Amino acid sequence: MKAHSKVEHIDNLQYDSHAPIIESIKLSEGKSVQILSQLNQILFVSNGDLTISHKGILNKKVKDGEFILIPMHSPCVFKVKQASTILVIRLDDYINLHDYFPPNLVSEKENKKAKDENTGFLKPHQRMTEFANTLENYLKDGIKSDRFFNLKIQEFFFLIQTYHDEQSVVKFISSIYSSDFAFSNDVFRHFSQVKTVKELAKIFDYSLSGFEKKFKKIFQESPYRWIREQRSKKIYQEVCYGQKTFTRLADEYGFSSPAHFNDFCKQFYGETPGGLRKKMRAQA
């Protein structure tokens, strides 16, 4: 029986740093679900049929056995065509990718390309699918040990280097990887809490010029431009898939009035916030 999802509202699943390290989530047919986490997360669709919208990617079909890496504070939206199950692996704050990969694995050129290409997807492999299925069986058996699952995350990083070529691994992790992983990870963690680059530099105890210099070296662009891009992506997700009123969004994102927020949306997305939300609801 076909689901009638045209007027289905968007379900929002938001997870803080205390969420389970590994979790299995069931998604109902016909739903549109937004997932947002304060931690970097890896998603694996174990069964079902769905599409993902994330970071400029619109309704991309998720292949069976494909892993997807979603950076912290970066919402993604699934449209569920058939009832699906997602395995979620959340990477704790203490995890440093330099423990698994050399600092020069992702070049400056690849870091720059990561903004423009469909990075964060790892193609299916039988052994990786078996690994994910085993994790789901552990969850079904009632295992909840964080210590145990942290060991399985270490195993995951070992396996992807064993069963995938370096180019595939680089494309998968490049959205969160840098030569200074601790710095870039903290930038992702704090940028949404500030309104200016100066405020962000203060959190890191840097002078403004010192922060801008280090930021540009790691991210290959100015912090002002990077924050503006990240902010515009979050606003787009909130407008299209969220439940908040546009007046509230205008206030939360520091616009002086709803009218200025309206103008921002028309400038960046070519449509008013009301028009964007109506269009996305009609496609759901």
Kinemage of the C-alpha trace (Angstrom):
@kinemage 1
@onewidth
@group {chain A} dominant
@subgroup {mainchain}
@vectorlist {calphas} color= white
{ca met a 1} P 0.000 0.000 0.000
{ca lys a 2} L 1.456 3.331 -1.058
{ca ala a 3} L 2.036 5.908 1.642
{ca his a 4} L 0.290 9.278 1.347
{ca ser a 5} L 3.143 11.571 2.390
{ca lys a 6} L 2.321 14.788 0.555
{ca val a 7} L 1.207 16.613 3.705
{ca glu a 8} L 3.435 14.634 6.090
{ca his a 9} L 5.325 16.956 8.411
{ca ile a 10} L 9.069 16.619 8.923
{ca asp a 11} L 10.075 14.565 11.957
{ca asn a 12} L 13.116 16.016 13.723
{ca leu a 13} L 15.558 13.720 15.535
{ca gln a 14} L 18.124 15.807 17.414
{ca tyr a 15} L 20.882 14.188 19.431
{ca asp a 16} L 23.252 15.722 21.948
{ca ser a 17} L 26.648 14.476 23.118
{ca his a 18} L 24.978 12.038 25.546
{ca ala a 19} L 23.245 10.054 22.792
{ca pro a 20} L 24.159 6.348 22.420
{ca ile a 21} L 27.441 5.739 20.622
{ca ile a 22} L 25.817 3.201 18.317
{ca glu a 23} L 22.079 3.049 17.714
{ca ser a 24} L 19.609 1.484 15.315
{ca ile a 25} L 16.757 3.769 14.186
{ca lys a 26} L 13.620 2.586 12.398
{ca leu a 27} L 12.027 4.997 9.907
{ca ser a 28} L 8.412 4.636 8.828
{ca glu a 29} L 7.355 4.550 5.180
{ca gly a 30} L 6.288 7.900 3.767
{ca lys a 31} L 8.048 9.942 6.426
{ca ser a 32} L 10.566 12.741 5.982
{ca val a 33} L 13.035 12.729 8.856
{ca gln a 34} L 15.696 15.305 9.730
{ca ile a 35} L 18.614 13.988 11.801
{ca leu a 36} L 20.920 16.419 13.618
{ca ser a 37} L 23.703 15.542 16.043
{ca gln a 38} L 26.245 17.423 18.159
{ca leu a 39} L 28.745 14.724 17.193
{ca asn a 40} L 30.181 13.599 13.868
{ca gln a 41} L 28.159 10.576 12.824
{ca ile a 42} L 28.348 7.720 10.348
{ca leu a 43} L 25.074 6.357 8.959
{ca phe a 44} L 24.430 2.984 7.364
{ca val a 45} L 21.128 1.964 5.802
{ca ser a 46} L 20.713 -1.730 6.570
{ca asn a 47} L 17.379 -2.119 4.776
{ca gly a 48} L 14.642 -0.115 3.103
{ca asp a 49} L 14.521 2.527 0.410
{ca leu a 50} L 15.221 6.215 1.006
{ca thr a 51} L 16.880 9.366 -0.303
{ca ile a 52} L 19.068 11.900 1.495
{ca ser a 53} L 19.284 15.685 1.229
{ca his a 54} L 22.437 17.163 2.754
{ca lys a 55} L 24.949 19.972 2.061
{ca gly a 56} L 23.510 20.909 -1.314
{ca ile a 57} L 22.740 17.313 -2.294
{ca leu a 58} L 19.015 16.989 -2.989
{ca asn a 59} L 17.158 13.677 -2.789
{ca lys a 60} L 20.168 11.474 -3.543
{ca lys a 61} L 19.219 7.800 -3.441
{ca val a 62} L 21.123 5.916 -0.761
{ca lys a 63} L 22.560 2.687 -2.102
{ca asp a 64} L 22.238 -0.544 -0.148
{ca gly a 65} L 25.364 -1.058 1.945
{ca glu a 66} L 26.538 2.562 1.606
{ca phe a 67} L 28.049 4.421 4.584
{ca ile a 68} L 27.484 8.180 4.914
{ca leu a 69} L 29.554 10.531 7.086
{ca ile a 70} L 27.636 13.550 8.445
{ca pro a 71} L 29.630 16.291 10.241
{ca met a 72} L 28.399 17.535 13.612
{ca his a 73} L 25.713 20.262 13.609
{ca ser a 74} L 25.032 19.426 9.964
{ca pro a 75} L 21.405 18.381 9.429
{ca cys a 76} L 20.480 15.736 6.892
{ca val a 77} L 16.987 14.830 5.755
{ca phe a 78} L 15.819 11.377 4.701
{ca lys a 79} L 12.706 10.771 2.622
{ca val a 80} L 11.584 7.243 3.359
{ca lys a 81} L 10.021 5.459 0.386
{ca gln a 82} L 9.912 2.099 2.150
{ca ala a 83} L 10.231 1.385 5.869
{ca ser a 84} L 13.953 1.553 6.607
{ca thr a 85} L 16.463 0.910 9.359
{ca ile a 86} L 19.491 3.163 9.864
{ca leu a 87} L 22.511 2.205 11.920
{ca val a 88} L 24.019 5.332 13.500
{ca ile a 89} L 27.637 5.426 14.677
{ca arg a 90} L 28.477 8.607 16.610
{ca leu a 91} L 32.101 9.615 17.013
{ca asp a 92} L 32.823 10.767 20.575
{ca asp a 93} L 34.671 14.038 21.170
{ca tyr a 94} L 37.780 12.183 22.284
{ca ile a 95} L 38.191 10.432 18.906
{ca asn a 96} L 41.040 11.966 16.905
{ca leu a 97} L 41.240 10.791 13.302
{ca his a 98} L 45.012 11.262 13.433
{ca asp a 99} L 45.056 8.114 15.566
{ca tyr a 100} L 43.885 6.211 12.482
{ca phe a 101} L 45.108 8.240 9.509
{ca pro a 102} L 48.316 10.239 8.850
{ca pro a 103} L 47.984 14.052 9.074
{ca asn a 104} L 48.895 14.421 5.388
{ca leu a 105} L 46.328 11.884 4.145
{ca val a 106} L 43.959 14.606 2.923
{ca ser a 107} L 45.839 17.229 0.929
{ca glu a 108} L 44.956 20.928 0.896
{ca lys a 109} L 43.613 20.457 -2.633
{ca glu a 110} L 41.310 17.637 -1.533
{ca asn a 111} L 40.152 19.658 1.488
{ca lys a 112} L 39.145 22.460 -0.856
{ca lys a 113} L 37.331 20.079 -3.219
{ca ala a 114} L 35.422 18.609 -0.259
{ca lys a 115} L 33.136 21.651 -0.237
{ca asp a 116} L 32.046 21.130 -3.815
{ca glu a 117} L 31.867 17.385 -4.382
{ca asn a 118} L 29.565 14.733 -2.979
{ca thr a 119} L 31.998 13.744 -0.272
{ca gly a 120} L 31.108 11.642 2.737
{ca phe a 121} L 29.857 8.543 0.883
{ca leu a 122} L 31.625 5.182 1.083
{ca lys a 123} L 30.655 2.702 -1.602
{ca pro a 124} L 29.244 -0.688 -0.546
{ca his a 125} L 31.532 -3.600 0.291
{ca gln a 126} L 30.440 -7.036 1.470
{ca arg a 127} L 32.786 -7.110 4.478
{ca met a 128} L 31.660 -3.655 5.616
{ca thr a 129} L 28.017 -4.704 5.303
{ca glu a 130} L 28.752 -7.784 7.392
{ca phe a 131} L 30.410 -5.561 9.997
{ca ala a 132} L 27.345 -3.273 10.183
{ca asn a 133} L 24.985 -6.256 10.408
{ca thr a 134} L 27.045 -7.642 13.284
{ca leu a 135} L 26.706 -4.342 15.158
{ca glu a 136} L 22.944 -4.490 14.709
{ca asn a 137} L 22.909 -8.015 16.104
{ca tyr a 138} L 24.848 -6.834 19.155
{ca leu a 139} L 22.216 -4.146 19.715
{ca lys a 140} L 19.409 -6.688 19.347
{ca asp a 141} L 21.173 -8.880 21.927
{ca gly a 142} L 21.027 -6.000 24.398
{ca ile a 143} L 24.695 -4.973 24.455
{ca lys a 144} L 25.012 -1.328 25.568
{ca ser a 145} L 28.664 -1.041 26.631
{ca asp a 146} L 30.285 2.216 25.446
{ca arg a 147} L 33.714 0.688 25.970
{ca phe a 148} L 32.845 -2.232 23.701
{ca phe a 149} L 31.344 -0.052 20.972
{ca asn a 150} L 34.321 2.324 21.025
{ca leu a 151} L 36.468 -0.697 20.187
{ca lys a 152} L 34.123 -1.467 17.274
{ca ile a 153} L 34.607 2.097 15.989
{ca gln a 154} L 38.368 1.518 15.994
{ca glu a 155} L 37.671 -1.672 14.058
{ca phe a 156} L 35.550 0.300 11.568
{ca phe a 157} L 38.420 2.662 10.737
{ca phe a 158} L 40.783 -0.285 10.355
{ca leu a 159} L 38.359 -2.089 8.040
{ca ile a 160} L 37.730 0.823 5.684
{ca gln a 161} L 41.488 1.116 5.114
{ca thr a 162} L 41.663 -2.624 4.478
{ca tyr a 163} L 38.741 -2.954 2.080
{ca his a 164} L 38.735 0.434 0.335
{ca asp a 165} L 41.387 2.218 -1.697
{ca glu a 166} L 42.953 5.403 -0.359
{ca gln a 167} L 41.032 7.667 -2.751
{ca ser a 168} L 37.699 6.298 -1.489
{ca val a 169} L 38.749 6.724 2.146
{ca val a 170} L 39.893 10.308 1.509
{ca lys a 171} L 36.594 11.197 -0.174
{ca phe a 172} L 34.695 9.642 2.727
{ca ile a 173} L 36.449 11.477 5.600
{ca ser a 174} L 37.573 14.732 3.957
{ca ser a 175} L 34.579 16.770 5.186
{ca ile a 176} L 35.795 16.456 8.805
{ca tyr a 177} L 39.509 15.767 8.311
{ca ser a 178} L 42.380 18.236 8.366
{ca ser a 179} L 46.071 18.481 9.189
{ca asp a 180} L 44.995 19.834 12.614
{ca phe a 181} L 41.990 17.677 13.438
{ca ala a 182} L 41.556 18.957 16.997
{ca phe a 183} L 41.361 22.563 15.766
{ca ser a 184} L 38.942 21.874 12.908
{ca asn a 185} L 36.760 19.675 15.120
{ca asp a 186} L 36.481 22.480 17.700
{ca val a 187} L 35.599 24.954 14.931
{ca phe a 188} L 32.677 22.738 13.885
{ca arg a 189} L 31.647 22.428 17.529
{ca his a 190} L 31.595 26.150 18.313
{ca phe a 191} L 30.894 28.084 15.113
{ca ser a 192} L 27.113 27.928 15.516
{ca gln a 193} L 27.401 29.560 18.967
{ca val a 194} L 28.852 32.824 17.633
{ca lys a 195} L 27.806 35.592 15.292
{ca thr a 196} L 31.243 36.944 14.332
{ca val a 197} L 34.733 35.641 13.558
{ca lys a 198} L 36.045 37.755 16.437
{ca glu a 199} L 33.811 35.881 18.894
{ca leu a 200} L 35.039 32.544 17.539
{ca ala a 201} L 38.693 33.640 17.829
{ca lys a 202} L 38.040 34.568 21.464
{ca ile a 203} L 36.790 31.036 22.222
{ca phe a 204} L 40.127 29.705 20.924
{ca asp a 205} L 42.080 32.377 22.839
{ca tyr a 206} L 43.581 33.703 19.589
{ca ser a 207} L 44.015 37.226 18.323
{ca leu a 208} L 41.732 37.905 15.368
{ca ser a 209} L 44.631 38.012 12.892
{ca gly a 210} L 46.237 34.874 14.357
{ca phe a 211} L 42.962 32.981 14.199
{ca glu a 212} L 42.274 34.060 10.609
{ca lys a 213} L 45.763 32.936 9.553
{ca lys a 214} L 45.462 29.500 11.150
{ca phe a 215} L 41.877 29.036 9.958
{ca lys a 216} L 42.783 29.797 6.347
{ca lys a 217} L 45.687 27.353 6.495
{ca ile a 218} L 43.401 24.532 7.708
{ca phe a 219} L 40.169 25.283 5.807
{ca gln a 220} L 41.640 26.903 2.681
{ca glu a 221} L 39.348 29.940 2.920
{ca ser a 222} L 38.634 32.849 5.231
{ca pro a 223} L 36.671 32.135 8.442
{ca tyr a 224} L 34.150 34.826 7.499
{ca arg a 225} L 33.299 33.145 4.208
{ca trp a 226} L 33.279 29.648 5.746
{ca ile a 227} L 30.945 30.651 8.598
{ca arg a 228} L 28.625 32.420 6.143
{ca glu a 229} L 28.424 29.270 3.983
{ca gln a 230} L 27.794 26.988 6.961
{ca arg a 231} L 25.203 29.374 8.327
{ca ser a 232} L 23.375 29.599 5.001
{ca lys a 233} L 23.260 25.770 4.764
{ca lys a 234} L 21.788 25.492 8.262
{ca ile a 235} L 19.214 28.182 7.567
{ca tyr a 236} L 18.202 26.422 4.351
{ca gln a 237} L 17.671 23.134 6.232
{ca glu a 238} L 15.719 24.892 8.993
{ca val a 239} L 13.484 26.718 6.528
{ca cys a 240} L 12.808 23.719 4.304
{ca tyr a 241} L 12.567 20.920 6.844
{ca gly a 242} L 12.145 22.461 10.290
{ca gln a 243} L 9.062 23.375 12.282
{ca lys a 244} L 10.117 26.783 13.679
{ca thr a 245} L 8.345 29.941 12.589
{ca phe a 246} L 10.265 32.291 10.306
{ca thr a 247} L 10.074 35.019 12.967
{ca arg a 248} L 11.818 32.702 15.432
{ca leu a 249} L 14.460 31.719 12.864
{ca ala a 250} L 15.119 35.380 12.062
{ca asp a 251} L 15.681 36.042 15.774
{ca glu a 252} L 17.845 32.956 16.394
{ca tyr a 253} L 20.137 33.710 13.443
{ca gly a 254} L 20.560 37.373 14.374
{ca phe a 255} L 18.524 39.094 11.668
{ca ser a 256} L 17.254 42.527 12.657
{ca ser a 257} L 13.742 41.737 11.419
{ca pro a 258} L 11.706 39.050 9.622
{ca ala a 259} L 11.816 41.290 6.545
{ca his a 260} L 15.643 41.121 6.470
{ca phe a 261} L 15.441 37.350 6.892
{ca asn a 262} L 13.027 37.255 3.969
{ca asp a 263} L 15.473 39.276 1.842
{ca phe a 264} L 18.361 36.973 2.832
{ca cys a 265} L 16.463 33.899 1.634
{ca lys a 266} L 15.545 35.524 -1.679
{ca gln a 267} L 19.185 36.565 -2.217
{ca phe a 268} L 20.802 33.209 -1.312
{ca tyr a 269} L 18.117 30.715 -2.366
{ca gly a 270} L 16.101 32.645 -4.938
{ca glu a 271} L 12.876 32.214 -2.979
{ca thr a 272} L 11.121 33.527 0.126
{ca pro a 273} L 11.243 31.271 3.224
{ca gly a 274} L 7.527 30.612 2.840
{ca gly a 275} L 7.995 29.631 -0.784
{ca leu a 276} L 10.890 27.288 0.047
{ca arg a 277} L 8.994 25.506 2.794
{ca lys a 278} L 5.850 25.156 0.693
{ca lys a 279} L 7.869 23.716 -2.203
{ca met a 280} L 9.612 21.146 0.020
{ca arg a 281} L 6.362 20.105 1.717
{ca ala a 282} L 4.798 19.541 -1.697
{ca gln a 283} L 7.695 17.264 -2.684
{ca ala a 284} L 7.640 15.267 0.564
